[in-house]
Amino acid sequence: MPEDYSQLMVGKSDKAGEVEFTVNDPELFNSDVKDYTLFYNIVENARFKLFRSNKMELVLVHITEDWLRQAKIDISGYSGQITIKVSWTPEEDKLAVKGDGEEEYITAKAVQVDN
């Protein structure tokens, strides 16, 4: 049974925060699974969603009343497990991924779209 990653966001601030966790669910890396959601949370006045799209991209979406931010990282080259780090501040959101045994994260800064 997949872990409930939404619990990582409980008690967090919508202004700034960070979560880091490891995922080893084979379904995350299975391209036959069209969409794999890690979490969708309402945190104070914001919404956060982290999912793997059908294009094998890990996608972070952070929505407030004023804007939407989105970051994507291609995870098609990964298997087994990955460590994911999500961080947010009023200025920027970042999504970072590293594979098993890798030292450095691949990081994507979210692009902001005003509502």
Buried (B, 14 or more C-beta within 10 A) or exposed (E): EEEEBBEBBEEBEBEEBEBEBEBBBEEBBEEEEEEBEBBBBEBEEBBBBBBBBEEBBBBBBBBBEEEBBBBBBBBEEBBEBBBBBBBBEEEBBBBBBBBEEEEEBBBBEBEBEEE
